[in-house]
Amino acid sequence: MKNQKIEFRCTRFEKKLLKIKAKKAGLSLSEFCRKSANNKIIKERLTDEQIELYKMLVRYHNYFKSIGNLIKNKHPDLYKKVFTTAEEIKSHLKNFK
């Protein structure tokens, strides 16, 4: 149970900056400050636009894999390029995590 209170002073700019960072992380200002003080990892939440981009990359990755499987035997050189593109997309998807 959190019943102890800590106060600290900061400039107006610092307070606004803390609020913005807390909002991006999806935390209240006090939660953000507590996690920061305890050296915990604070991750920003994905915006709606970033989520849409992630979904689009997943679709593209799947499309390239499907295309690669269709041309695997008929065009081996093109298959390698398509497969490489799919792997590059997959590596970008890992950046979202």
Backbone atoms as SQL, in Angstrom:
CREATE TABLE atoms (id INTEGER PRIMARY KEY, chain TEXT, resi INTEGER, resn TEXT, atom TEXT, x REAL, y REAL, z REAL);
INSERT INTO atoms VALUES
  (1, 'A', 1, 'MET', 'N', 0.848, -1.181, 0.000),
  (2, 'A', 1, 'MET', 'CA', 0.000, 0.000, 0.000),
  (3, 'A', 1, 'MET', 'C', 0.891, 1.241, 0.000),
  (4, 'A', 2, 'LYS', 'N', 0.603, 2.106, -0.923),
  (5, 'A', 2, 'LYS', 'CA', 1.430, 3.305, -1.059),
  (6, 'A', 2, 'LYS', 'C', 0.790, 4.433, -0.260),
  (7, 'A', 3, 'ASN', 'N', 1.380, 4.702, 0.900),
  (8, 'A', 3, 'ASN', 'CA', 0.826, 5.760, 1.741),
  (9, 'A', 3, 'ASN', 'C', 1.873, 6.811, 2.141),
  (10, 'A', 4, 'GLN', 'N', 3.069, 6.697, 1.591),
  (11, 'A', 4, 'GLN', 'CA', 4.120, 7.667, 1.873),
  (12, 'A', 4, 'GLN', 'C', 4.216, 8.645, 0.701),
  (13, 'A', 5, 'LYS', 'N', 4.467, 9.886, 1.021),
  (14, 'A', 5, 'LYS', 'CA', 4.503, 10.922, -0.003),
  (15, 'A', 5, 'LYS', 'C', 5.896, 11.531, -0.075),
  (16, 'A', 6, 'ILE', 'N', 6.380, 11.709, -1.307),
  (17, 'A', 6, 'ILE', 'CA', 7.662, 12.368, -1.549),
  (18, 'A', 6, 'ILE', 'C', 7.395, 13.529, -2.497),
  (19, 'A', 7, 'GLU', 'N', 7.995, 14.659, -2.195),
  (20, 'A', 7, 'GLU', 'CA', 7.852, 15.823, -3.059),
  (21, 'A', 7, 'GLU', 'C', 9.222, 16.279, -3.510),
  (22, 'A', 8, 'PHE', 'N', 9.293, 16.807, -4.724),
  (23, 'A', 8, 'PHE', 'CA', 10.537, 17.415, -5.191),
  (24, 'A', 8, 'PHE', 'C', 10.209, 18.590, -6.091),
  (25, 'A', 9, 'ARG', 'N', 11.154, 19.468, -6.189),
  (26, 'A', 9, 'ARG', 'CA', 10.960, 20.679, -6.984),
  (27, 'A', 9, 'ARG', 'C', 11.611, 20.514, -8.356),
  (28, 'A', 10, 'CYS', 'N', 10.968, 21.112, -9.343),
  (29, 'A', 10, 'CYS', 'CA', 11.520, 21.127, -10.690),
  (30, 'A', 10, 'CYS', 'C', 11.004, 22.370, -11.406),
  (31, 'A', 11, 'THR', 'N', 11.581, 22.650, -12.536),
  (32, 'A', 11, 'THR', 'CA', 11.125, 23.806, -13.299),
  (33, 'A', 11, 'THR', 'C', 9.824, 23.455, -14.021),
  (34, 'A', 12, 'ARG', 'N', 9.156, 24.464, -14.519),
  (35, 'A', 12, 'ARG', 'CA', 7.914, 24.247, -15.264),
  (36, 'A', 12, 'ARG', 'C', 8.190, 23.383, -16.502),
  (37, 'A', 13, 'PHE', 'N', 9.306, 23.664, -17.156),
  (38, 'A', 13, 'PHE', 'CA', 9.686, 22.886, -18.336),
  (39, 'A', 13, 'PHE', 'C', 9.921, 21.414, -17.983),
  (40, 'A', 14, 'GLU', 'N', 10.642, 21.162, -16.892),
  (41, 'A', 14, 'GLU', 'CA', 10.908, 19.779, -16.468),
  (42, 'A', 14, 'GLU', 'C', 9.607, 19.045, -16.156),
  (43, 'A', 15, 'LYS', 'N', 8.674, 19.741, -15.523),
  (44, 'A', 15, 'LYS', 'CA', 7.395, 19.118, -15.192),
  (45, 'A', 15, 'LYS', 'C', 6.630, 18.752, -16.456),
  (46, 'A', 16, 'LYS', 'N', 6.612, 19.656, -17.430),
  (47, 'A', 16, 'LYS', 'CA', 5.928, 19.360, -18.692),
  (48, 'A', 16, 'LYS', 'C', 6.578, 18.185, -19.399),
  (49, 'A', 17, 'LEU', 'N', 7.897, 18.173, -19.382),
  (50, 'A', 17, 'LEU', 'CA', 8.636, 17.083, -20.010),
  (51, 'A', 17, 'LEU', 'C', 8.327, 15.750, -19.331),
  (52, 'A', 18, 'LEU', 'N', 8.291, 15.735, -18.012),
  (53, 'A', 18, 'LEU', 'CA', 7.955, 14.512, -17.278),
  (54, 'A', 18, 'LEU', 'C', 6.542, 14.041, -17.610),
  (55, 'A', 19, 'LYS', 'N', 5.605, 14.978, -17.692),
  (56, 'A', 19, 'LYS', 'CA', 4.223, 14.624, -18.019),
  (57, 'A', 19, 'LYS', 'C', 4.124, 14.024, -19.423),
  (58, 'A', 20, 'ILE', 'N', 4.847, 14.625, -20.366),
  (59, 'A', 20, 'ILE', 'CA', 4.819, 14.115, -21.742),
  (60, 'A', 20, 'ILE', 'C', 5.395, 12.706, -21.805),
  (61, 'A', 21, 'LYS', 'N', 6.523, 12.502, -21.141),
  (62, 'A', 21, 'LYS', 'CA', 7.145, 11.175, -21.140),
  (63, 'A', 21, 'LYS', 'C', 6.253, 10.143, -20.458),
  (64, 'A', 22, 'ALA', 'N', 5.603, 10.546, -19.369),
  (65, 'A', 22, 'ALA', 'CA', 4.701, 9.635, -18.662),
  (66, 'A', 22, 'ALA', 'C', 3.515, 9.270, -19.551),
  (67, 'A', 23, 'LYS', 'N', 2.986, 10.252, -20.256),
  (68, 'A', 23, 'LYS', 'CA', 1.848, 9.994, -21.136),
  (69, 'A', 23, 'LYS', 'C', 2.235, 9.049, -22.268),
  (70, 'A', 24, 'LYS', 'N', 3.433, 9.249, -22.852),
  (71, 'A', 24, 'LYS', 'CA', 3.903, 8.368, -23.924),
  (72, 'A', 24, 'LYS', 'C', 4.069, 6.933, -23.436),
  (73, 'A', 25, 'ALA', 'N', 4.441, 6.790, -22.171),
  (74, 'A', 25, 'ALA', 'CA', 4.631, 5.460, -21.598),
  (75, 'A', 25, 'ALA', 'C', 3.317, 4.865, -21.086),
  (76, 'A', 26, 'GLY', 'N', 2.253, 5.661, -21.089),
  (77, 'A', 26, 'GLY', 'CA', 0.970, 5.171, -20.598),
  (78, 'A', 26, 'GLY', 'C', 0.925, 5.054, -19.084),
  (79, 'A', 27, 'LEU', 'N', 1.690, 5.901, -18.401),
  (80, 'A', 27, 'LEU', 'CA', 1.768, 5.863, -16.941),
  (81, 'A', 27, 'LEU', 'C', 1.330, 7.202, -16.365),
  (82, 'A', 28, 'SER', 'N', 0.959, 7.172, -15.091),
  (83, 'A', 28, 'SER', 'CA', 0.705, 8.434, -14.401),
  (84, 'A', 28, 'SER', 'C', 2.057, 9.068, -14.086),
  (85, 'A', 29, 'LEU', 'N', 2.039, 10.333, -13.750),
  (86, 'A', 29, 'LEU', 'CA', 3.282, 11.032, -13.444),
  (87, 'A', 29, 'LEU', 'C', 3.997, 10.379, -12.261),
  (88, 'A', 30, 'SER', 'N', 3.249, 10.016, -11.230),
  (89, 'A', 30, 'SER', 'CA', 3.895, 9.404, -10.058),
  (90, 'A', 30, 'SER', 'C', 4.462, 8.022, -10.394),
  (91, 'A', 31, 'GLU', 'N', 3.733, 7.222, -11.198),
  (92, 'A', 31, 'GLU', 'CA', 4.255, 5.913, -11.593),
  (93, 'A', 31, 'GLU', 'C', 5.537, 6.069, -12.410),
  (94, 'A', 32, 'PHE', 'N', 5.525, 7.045, -13.311),
  (95, 'A', 32, 'PHE', 'CA', 6.696, 7.289, -14.141),
  (96, 'A', 32, 'PHE', 'C', 7.903, 7.669, -13.283),
  (97, 'A', 33, 'CYS', 'N', 7.703, 8.570, -12.336),
  (98, 'A', 33, 'CYS', 'CA', 8.800, 9.002, -11.463),
  (99, 'A', 33, 'CYS', 'C', 9.312, 7.854, -10.591),
  (100, 'A', 34, 'ARG', 'N', 8.395, 7.031, -10.067),
  (101, 'A', 34, 'ARG', 'CA', 8.809, 5.887, -9.246),
  (102, 'A', 34, 'ARG', 'C', 9.647, 4.911, -10.059),
  (103, 'A', 35, 'LYS', 'N', 9.183, 4.588, -11.265),
  (104, 'A', 35, 'LYS', 'CA', 9.931, 3.644, -12.092),
  (105, 'A', 35, 'LYS', 'C', 11.288, 4.220, -12.481),
  (106, 'A', 36, 'SER', 'N', 11.324, 5.508, -12.790),
  (107, 'A', 36, 'SER', 'CA', 12.596, 6.147, -13.134),
  (108, 'A', 36, 'SER', 'C', 13.558, 6.097, -11.957),
  (109, 'A', 37, 'ALA', 'N', 13.071, 6.397, -10.786),
  (110, 'A', 37, 'ALA', 'CA', 13.919, 6.417, -9.590),
  (111, 'A', 37, 'ALA', 'C', 14.436, 5.021, -9.244),
  (112, 'A', 38, 'ASN', 'N', 13.665, 3.997, -9.574),
  (113, 'A', 38, 'ASN', 'CA', 14.063, 2.622, -9.270),
  (114, 'A', 38, 'ASN', 'C', 14.794, 1.951, -10.433),
  (115, 'A', 39, 'ASN', 'N', 15.219, 2.755, -11.432),
  (116, 'A', 39, 'ASN', 'CA', 15.971, 2.252, -12.587),
  (117, 'A', 39, 'ASN', 'C', 15.253, 1.135, -13.331),
  (118, 'A', 40, 'LYS', 'N', 13.940, 1.215, -13.388),
  (119, 'A', 40, 'LYS', 'CA', 13.175, 0.222, -14.137),
  (120, 'A', 40, 'LYS', 'C', 13.048, 0.681, -15.581),
  (121, 'A', 41, 'ILE', 'N', 12.934, -0.267, -16.465),
  (122, 'A', 41, 'ILE', 'CA', 12.820, 0.040, -17.891),
  (123, 'A', 41, 'ILE', 'C', 11.421, 0.595, -18.170),
  (124, 'A', 42, 'ILE', 'N', 11.394, 1.740, -18.827),
  (125, 'A', 42, 'ILE', 'CA', 10.126, 2.383, -19.171),
  (126, 'A', 42, 'ILE', 'C', 10.025, 2.395, -20.689),
  (127, 'A', 43, 'LYS', 'N', 9.045, 1.691, -21.209),
  (128, 'A', 43, 'LYS', 'CA', 8.859, 1.625, -22.649),
  (129, 'A', 43, 'LYS', 'C', 7.686, 2.504, -23.052),
  (130, 'A', 44, 'GLU', 'N', 7.874, 3.184, -24.171),
  (131, 'A', 44, 'GLU', 'CA', 6.787, 3.995, -24.697),
  (132, 'A', 44, 'GLU', 'C', 5.747, 3.073, -25.320),
  (133, 'A', 45, 'ARG', 'N', 4.490, 3.466, -25.202),
  (134, 'A', 45, 'ARG', 'CA', 3.405, 2.731, -25.843),
  (135, 'A', 45, 'ARG', 'C', 3.413, 3.054, -27.327),
  (136, 'A', 46, 'LEU', 'N', 3.015, 2.096, -28.124),
  (137, 'A', 46, 'LEU', 'CA', 2.925, 2.347, -29.555),
  (138, 'A', 46, 'LEU', 'C', 1.708, 3.204, -29.857),
  (139, 'A', 47, 'THR', 'N', 1.877, 4.147, -30.767),
  (140, 'A', 47, 'THR', 'CA', 0.745, 4.967, -31.185),
  (141, 'A', 47, 'THR', 'C', -0.113, 4.157, -32.153),
  (142, 'A', 48, 'ASP', 'N', -1.301, 4.653, -32.442),
  (143, 'A', 48, 'ASP', 'CA', -2.174, 3.965, -33.393),
  (144, 'A', 48, 'ASP', 'C', -1.511, 3.853, -34.761),
  (145, 'A', 49, 'GLU', 'N', -0.788, 4.905, -35.153),
  (146, 'A', 49, 'GLU', 'CA', -0.097, 4.895, -36.439),
  (147, 'A', 49, 'GLU', 'C', 0.992, 3.821, -36.464),
  (148, 'A', 50, 'GLN', 'N', 1.732, 3.696, -35.367),
  (149, 'A', 50, 'GLN', 'CA', 2.785, 2.686, -35.303),
  (150, 'A', 50, 'GLN', 'C', 2.200, 1.280, -35.327),
  (151, 'A', 51, 'ILE', 'N', 1.062, 1.092, -34.692),
  (152, 'A', 51, 'ILE', 'CA', 0.406, -0.219, -34.699),
  (153, 'A', 51, 'ILE', 'C', -0.028, -0.572, -36.119),
  (154, 'A', 52, 'GLU', 'N', -0.582, 0.399, -36.846),
  (155, 'A', 52, 'GLU', 'CA', -0.985, 0.167, -38.234),
  (156, 'A', 52, 'GLU', 'C', 0.224, -0.178, -39.094),
  (157, 'A', 53, 'LEU', 'N', 1.339, 0.524, -38.891),
  (158, 'A', 53, 'LEU', 'CA', 2.553, 0.225, -39.645),
  (159, 'A', 53, 'LEU', 'C', 3.058, -1.180, -39.338),
  (160, 'A', 54, 'TYR', 'N', 2.977, -1.581, -38.090),
  (161, 'A', 54, 'TYR', 'CA', 3.397, -2.928, -37.691),
  (162, 'A', 54, 'TYR', 'C', 2.545, -3.971, -38.411),
  (163, 'A', 55, 'LYS', 'N', 1.232, -3.764, -38.416),
  (164, 'A', 55, 'LYS', 'CA', 0.331, -4.706, -39.089),
  (165, 'A', 55, 'LYS', 'C', 0.619, -4.774, -40.584),
  (166, 'A', 56, 'MET', 'N', 0.905, -3.610, -41.185),
  (167, 'A', 56, 'MET', 'CA', 1.209, -3.562, -42.608),
  (168, 'A', 56, 'MET', 'C', 2.491, -4.337, -42.911),
  (169, 'A', 57, 'LEU', 'N', 3.522, -4.162, -42.067),
  (170, 'A', 57, 'LEU', 'CA', 4.766, -4.895, -42.271),
  (171, 'A', 57, 'LEU', 'C', 4.565, -6.404, -42.136),
  (172, 'A', 58, 'VAL', 'N', 3.713, -6.816, -41.218),
  (173, 'A', 58, 'VAL', 'CA', 3.419, -8.245, -41.057),
  (174, 'A', 58, 'VAL', 'C', 2.773, -8.776, -42.337),
  (175, 'A', 59, 'ARG', 'N', 1.816, -8.015, -42.887),
  (176, 'A', 59, 'ARG', 'CA', 1.161, -8.445, -44.128),
  (177, 'A', 59, 'ARG', 'C', 2.180, -8.545, -45.265),
  (178, 'A', 60, 'TYR', 'N', 3.037, -7.530, -45.406),
  (179, 'A', 60, 'TYR', 'CA', 4.043, -7.548, -46.461),
  (180, 'A', 60, 'TYR', 'C', 4.988, -8.731, -46.305),
  (181, 'A', 61, 'HIS', 'N', 5.393, -8.987, -45.084),
  (182, 'A', 61, 'HIS', 'CA', 6.271, -10.131, -44.832),
  (183, 'A', 61, 'HIS', 'C', 5.600, -11.419, -45.293),
  (184, 'A', 62, 'ASN', 'N', 4.343, -11.587, -44.938),
  (185, 'A', 62, 'ASN', 'CA', 3.612, -12.798, -45.337),
  (186, 'A', 62, 'ASN', 'C', 3.451, -12.877, -46.853),
  (187, 'A', 63, 'TYR', 'N', 3.179, -11.749, -47.500),
  (188, 'A', 63, 'TYR', 'CA', 3.040, -11.735, -48.958),
  (189, 'A', 63, 'TYR', 'C', 4.344, -12.130, -49.646),
  (190, 'A', 64, 'PHE', 'N', 5.453, -11.568, -49.180),
  (191, 'A', 64, 'PHE', 'CA', 6.731, -11.905, -49.790),
  (192, 'A', 64, 'PHE', 'C', 7.085, -13.372, -49.586),
  (193, 'A', 65, 'LYS', 'N', 6.778, -13.913, -48.440),
  (194, 'A', 65, 'LYS', 'CA', 7.032, -15.337, -48.185),
  (195, 'A', 65, 'LYS', 'C', 6.182, -16.196, -49.129),
  (196, 'A', 66, 'SER', 'N', 4.917, -15.809, -49.304),
  (197, 'A', 66, 'SER', 'CA', 4.029, -16.562, -50.205),
  (198, 'A', 66, 'SER', 'C', 4.526, -16.495, -51.641),
  (199, 'A', 67, 'ILE', 'N', 4.901, -15.306, -52.082),
  (200, 'A', 67, 'ILE', 'CA', 5.425, -15.144, -53.441),
  (201, 'A', 67, 'ILE', 'C', 6.690, -15.984, -53.620),
  (202, 'A', 68, 'GLY', 'N', 7.546, -15.939, -52.627),
  (203, 'A', 68, 'GLY', 'CA', 8.777, -16.727, -52.691),
  (204, 'A', 68, 'GLY', 'C', 8.493, -18.214, -52.824),
  (205, 'A', 69, 'ASN', 'N', 7.509, -18.703, -52.078),
  (206, 'A', 69, 'ASN', 'CA', 7.167, -20.119, -52.157),
  (207, 'A', 69, 'ASN', 'C', 6.586, -20.484, -53.521),
  (208, 'A', 70, 'LEU', 'N', 5.877, -19.549, -54.151),
  (209, 'A', 70, 'LEU', 'CA', 5.292, -19.819, -55.462),
  (210, 'A', 70, 'LEU', 'C', 6.361, -19.918, -56.558),
  (211, 'A', 71, 'ILE', 'N', 7.412, -19.130, -56.456),
  (212, 'A', 71, 'ILE', 'CA', 8.419, -19.092, -57.521),
  (213, 'A', 71, 'ILE', 'C', 9.697, -19.846, -57.158),
  (214, 'A', 72, 'LYS', 'N', 9.675, -20.543, -56.083),
  (215, 'A', 72, 'LYS', 'CA', 10.875, -21.207, -55.573),
  (216, 'A', 72, 'LYS', 'C', 11.555, -22.097, -56.619),
  (217, 'A', 73, 'ASN', 'N', 10.804, -22.947, -57.266),
  (218, 'A', 73, 'ASN', 'CA', 11.387, -23.909, -58.215),
  (219, 'A', 73, 'ASN', 'C', 11.585, -23.325, -59.607),
  (220, 'A', 74, 'LYS', 'N', 10.745, -22.389, -60.014),
  (221, 'A', 74, 'LYS', 'CA', 10.810, -21.863, -61.380),
  (222, 'A', 74, 'LYS', 'C', 11.877, -20.781, -61.546),
  (223, 'A', 75, 'HIS', 'N', 12.059, -19.946, -60.529),
  (224, 'A', 75, 'HIS', 'CA', 13.001, -18.830, -60.604),
  (225, 'A', 75, 'HIS', 'C', 13.831, -18.751, -59.312),
  (226, 'A', 76, 'PRO', 'N', 14.856, -19.572, -59.193),
  (227, 'A', 76, 'PRO', 'CA', 15.646, -19.607, -57.942),
  (228, 'A', 76, 'PRO', 'C', 16.325, -18.278, -57.586),
  (229, 'A', 77, 'ASP', 'N', 16.787, -17.537, -58.614),
  (230, 'A', 77, 'ASP', 'CA', 17.457, -16.262, -58.322),
  (231, 'A', 77, 'ASP', 'C', 16.465, -15.246, -57.765),
  (232, 'A', 78, 'LEU', 'N', 15.318, -15.168, -58.399),
  (233, 'A', 78, 'LEU', 'CA', 14.284, -14.239, -57.933),
  (234, 'A', 78, 'LEU', 'C', 13.785, -14.654, -56.551),
  (235, 'A', 79, 'TYR', 'N', 13.703, -15.964, -56.327),
  (236, 'A', 79, 'TYR', 'CA', 13.273, -16.473, -55.015),
  (237, 'A', 79, 'TYR', 'C', 14.210, -15.979, -53.921),
  (238, 'A', 80, 'LYS', 'N', 15.503, -16.005, -54.177),
  (239, 'A', 80, 'LYS', 'CA', 16.474, -15.557, -53.173),
  (240, 'A', 80, 'LYS', 'C', 16.283, -14.078, -52.836),
  (241, 'A', 81, 'LYS', 'N', 16.019, -13.264, -53.874),
  (242, 'A', 81, 'LYS', 'CA', 15.801, -11.833, -53.644),
  (243, 'A', 81, 'LYS', 'C', 14.521, -11.590, -52.856),
  (244, 'A', 82, 'VAL', 'N', 13.474, -12.321, -53.206),
  (245, 'A', 82, 'VAL', 'CA', 12.200, -12.164, -52.496),
  (246, 'A', 82, 'VAL', 'C', 12.342, -12.627, -51.055),
  (247, 'A', 83, 'PHE', 'N', 13.032, -13.735, -50.855),
  (248, 'A', 83, 'PHE', 'CA', 13.237, -14.256, -49.506),
  (249, 'A', 83, 'PHE', 'C', 14.080, -13.285, -48.677),
  (250, 'A', 84, 'THR', 'N', 15.099, -12.679, -49.291),
  (251, 'A', 84, 'THR', 'CA', 15.930, -11.689, -48.595),
  (252, 'A', 84, 'THR', 'C', 15.092, -10.484, -48.177),
  (253, 'A', 85, 'THR', 'N', 14.206, -10.048, -49.062),
  (254, 'A', 85, 'THR', 'CA', 13.324, -8.922, -48.739),
  (255, 'A', 85, 'THR', 'C', 12.421, -9.273, -47.565),
  (256, 'A', 86, 'ALA', 'N', 11.884, -10.480, -47.564),
  (257, 'A', 86, 'ALA', 'CA', 11.024, -10.923, -46.460),
  (258, 'A', 86, 'ALA', 'C', 11.802, -10.945, -45.144),
  (259, 'A', 87, 'GLU', 'N', 13.045, -11.362, -45.191),
  (260, 'A', 87, 'GLU', 'CA', 13.863, -11.397, -43.977),
  (261, 'A', 87, 'GLU', 'C', 14.192, -9.993, -43.478),
  (262, 'A', 88, 'GLU', 'N', 14.395, -9.058, -44.410),
  (263, 'A', 88, 'GLU', 'CA', 14.640, -7.666, -44.011),
  (264, 'A', 88, 'GLU', 'C', 13.410, -7.084, -43.320),
  (265, 'A', 89, 'ILE', 'N', 12.252, -7.379, -43.853),
  (266, 'A', 89, 'ILE', 'CA', 11.006, -6.908, -43.228),
  (267, 'A', 89, 'ILE', 'C', 10.880, -7.511, -41.836),
  (268, 'A', 90, 'LYS', 'N', 11.221, -8.781, -41.713),
  (269, 'A', 90, 'LYS', 'CA', 11.138, -9.450, -40.405),
  (270, 'A', 90, 'LYS', 'C', 12.081, -8.801, -39.394),
  (271, 'A', 91, 'SER', 'N', 13.263, -8.397, -39.845),
  (272, 'A', 91, 'SER', 'CA', 14.195, -7.743, -38.922),
  (273, 'A', 91, 'SER', 'C', 13.647, -6.390, -38.467),
  (274, 'A', 92, 'HIS', 'N', 12.943, -5.674, -39.350),
  (275, 'A', 92, 'HIS', 'CA', 12.331, -4.406, -38.960),
  (276, 'A', 92, 'HIS', 'C', 11.180, -4.639, -37.980),
  (277, 'A', 93, 'LEU', 'N', 10.485, -5.745, -38.136),
  (278, 'A', 93, 'LEU', 'CA', 9.400, -6.071, -37.207),
  (279, 'A', 93, 'LEU', 'C', 9.939, -6.294, -35.793),
  (280, 'A', 94, 'LYS', 'N', 11.129, -6.822, -35.681),
  (281, 'A', 94, 'LYS', 'CA', 11.740, -7.063, -34.372),
  (282, 'A', 94, 'LYS', 'C', 12.028, -5.743, -33.651),
  (283, 'A', 95, 'ASN', 'N', 12.227, -4.662, -34.414),
  (284, 'A', 95, 'ASN', 'CA', 12.482, -3.350, -33.805),
  (285, 'A', 95, 'ASN', 'C', 11.260, -2.829, -33.056),
  (286, 'A', 96, 'PHE', 'N', 10.065, -3.263, -33.444),
  (287, 'A', 96, 'PHE', 'CA', 8.859, -2.828, -32.773),
  (288, 'A', 96, 'PHE', 'C', 8.755, -3.411, -31.365),
  (289, 'A', 97, 'LYS', 'N', 9.383, -4.543, -31.152),
  (290, 'A', 97, 'LYS', 'CA', 9.304, -5.168, -29.829),
  (291, 'A', 97, 'LYS', 'C', 10.294, -4.511, -28.954);
